[in-house]
Amino acid sequence: MPPRRLLLVLLPFLTVLCPLVPGRGEQRAAPGKIAVIGGGIGGTAAAYFLRQKFGRSVRIEVLERGEVGGRLATVEVEGESYEAGGSVLHPLNLHMKHFAKELGLPALPVPSNLMGIYNGEEFVFEESSWYIINVLKLLWHYGFSPLRMNMWVEDILDKFMRIYRYQTHDYTFSTYERLFHALGGNDFIQMFNQTIDEAMQKASFSQKFINEMVCPAMRVDYGQGVNINGFVGAVSLAGAGSGLWSVKGGNKLVCTGLIYASKADVIAGTVVSIEPKTRKRSTGDPVNLYHVTYDTPSGQTGDIYDIVVIAAPLNRKIANITFKNFSPPVPEFSNPYQQTVATFVHGRLNASFFGYRDPSAFHLGAIFTTENPKLFINSVGIVSPVENRGSEEKPPLQSAVWKIFSREVLTKEQLNLLFSSYDSVKVKKWLAYPHYSPPNEFPPIILHDNIYYLNGIEWAASAMEMSSIAAKNAALLAYHRWYGNTDKIDQEDLYEKLKTEL
């Protein structure tokens, strides 16, 4: 019999046998319904990746108590919108770049202002509009430390970029320790157990450079000093590079776009509890499900789901969810989140507050600060509207919109010190990111058989791209565990394996 005819004869038998082969997707029916708790970048990206993996038949519901976007949000000042949450993206943020491109969202370069570092008494460094002068100043103050820092950060980024290759080939990890070990080995794990101060001292950077150039970056990005862990510190320093961008109209548009692309249903509700349930299939076999209870404007209700993905920080002040009747119990997460306050002021900055006797000589549009208990701000800088961020900046002492980061809400007296005059103030308080205090331990990703938690990745570093990476990891993990594809989970020596495969 010709080989082709033989294959046609055997095909019905092969189809019957295929489900018996371990790791094959045909073993099990697709889940009927998946809940994603949280409609920020992590939750909406999870919905998008879950749809990619599980296909069109599954129903995906995103439970969000507020607006889609989460910590990506805008505020309106004088008729224009400004980023109040996550505002800047790195050119190597490949998931966010893909989202923006696929959703047709234009990317805008983040305009740069001349920057100064203020220590509470004087400026220890001020940028010039002349590049060569800046280079000479840096060399005079810090030697080759700035160049060495760029090389140090690039080495970390090169290793971190492996995650995109792993995820492109559908590999996933059941813990963040395993994920980061697969990227950078013990060196990465060590970075979570020491401060950025310790990591950079070990790499022979001077304390002066760490205090005056590294610390201000930590304060503006994470509201904390050089006692944060080494990895989040490196992420912060990477954000000081060139090529930074944002989405025209606001980064939150990525979230609404991902909801549309995932064809997920958004349910306005605050999740209050999750409880495991066991039902019997028509065959009599038990199936494990989850009852999710949530409050809505019209009262408390709930629904049953096959898989639950939690994309909101499990912190009592942020997502106060009770896990009922789990055995063993789902652990309590008491890791604190750091408060940061973003204050938007339309007014004229008071240059004399920063030691300028001649205000006409003031030329800075961004002021970062070193650690000083007398300082009540972390940073202050001119910002552009989300619709036109590439516009030419106004001279600093003309009336402009300034964004101030601080740990507490600014008093009227403090605003009067900072500004010679102002006519509009908007305040946004956030529990924005973890309070980093190494050694940092990661919360688990798998909370139960089919419950997955994204936000543990924030204990490595809190950023839009990190949430997107966690979302894809969770979607792949949920898919492979549902269908028993163990060869795609927690593979050792993955980097070497991929080099031989390709």
Steps between C-alpha positions, in 0.01 A plus 500: 500500500642846413620696806241776449206253494644316799508830693135567413401156627695546825386860561179412694702270728769764553232754591365265764848429636621862511316592822688221677838657424619703803533874445266518201248785499219264391501329841263742659219732398577871506395691812154652476559821692804685632493791750768767494491714815630848428482713186842664510781422257561159662136393486427625151823349365406172671160505328676561167751216544236260639292559188803431282567168673153362576328618184161647422274258686595595857314786668735747669363744757707785644377610843597862566375718784604832343608612157684272261864604518569456873820685584511637147286811530485864397393819677364813339670835562388817324309303238790263412567140616827394663638162608439446871622139525737294285624754249826395329592195292844373402588423135569139604151450650408257223155395623384859538646587159310205348175603670526859378579389145228236481239733649597785267599730785759763400818514709634839600855574614519624857634857485808564710562805718827626638550321829654597831579300816413691818620388845280731709759778511651526152512335159772237491453459125328708229461403138600736224337524158846415361568125490879531519474719811285233668757233416782712645298575814427132557865408446610774742256399773481122462777380267392208282222389738213617271643303206565196718145525637357487146706189426395342834131563429531379140648171619197447727259597220670261255433209735149617578414516127520119490145493638359601162671209329371257762146632474507501119567126522219453756722425799368600842597489867306399810689739732672833450816361660520245216420762239776736610747218553439395138582857392809584703585207725609555858615855415139606446378326813773675699376839375170446682685430824713814507439872461593698190749680727669168590487372140665813360759524775590139423539606136744773619280807449583788735264594781492857367372379163243269664372778729490778242403325175350161583292592805307783324391254228366262767313785671322618187414150371422310820476762774778324692874535535793268432373241749273348234610169349770490235277382217233768536783750530640384166153531343480856630842585356400352164213753500756781505614408148401636161217397267229511768146512366133498594164447332328799345180566688621322814655161579166381638378472139709182476276343766171589331648385169602163647150448636360557151761274337441220753121519456474480878193616691566766763290468816491797736547338839721479808603142568450407864558122510603190307390150602580159343205292381484140378250398236448170320528461127246296306752214523486520880857629529551796737605839360646782708354847449512836682215716622598867484281739699504871421317818596331699223302827508182290505611265778716194566514221243740240368579237241683172443831485310739227387809721532561819702785740427557766767656816356461736796735528800381266776540768761213574739510870408483428125325168427341365817409149383410217739589144399232275650532130581830437326704205622779577557408866560616761249776696676441855619706765321603778735768657279451878521457733204666840490285814487599761248316824430495662157409869520436697182539877528437753226716790605844665517775319685676698772867480395617666823378193695778306324763764578483711185551867589448599136183324379578593139799265516280202588474266201407158641180315411560194721635494855593175671603481865745313717411344835443779752243486784437874460376458142125453462514416127660217303495682166337781306485537123312653210260256331330500161140402419446138393365614164812692408797397710752584234408867504763764565531566870438841649788679672501382864403830658197557281175356627503126431360172635742348750477148641631458853563161659493484880435243770227706666237744371658845472368768734399846381809641671725258309333589169552868574870432557533308172300740281505877473145480364260227391138475395424126488590197714404135444607219734514124436594266784622151413604185677720488196760225543640272769702635787831335415703372790741223400514211530174494301304177478263436213139404568401177319355506149287187551264560792290188431452247218367758255546833680793714385641819652683750279609777732777315676724614214480852643737387776767478232400834350169679449455618140250471214726259312554283807122460538474408131772235537323360808172495305646292218678269744171439687302445179756246376514334842121472520487354147780247542380383842142468370616274217790327676780643286766452769783527245429874474515576874813569711750360252860502619780646286241660277737751344738224385208289384362773278843564347512138383136492386529800267 
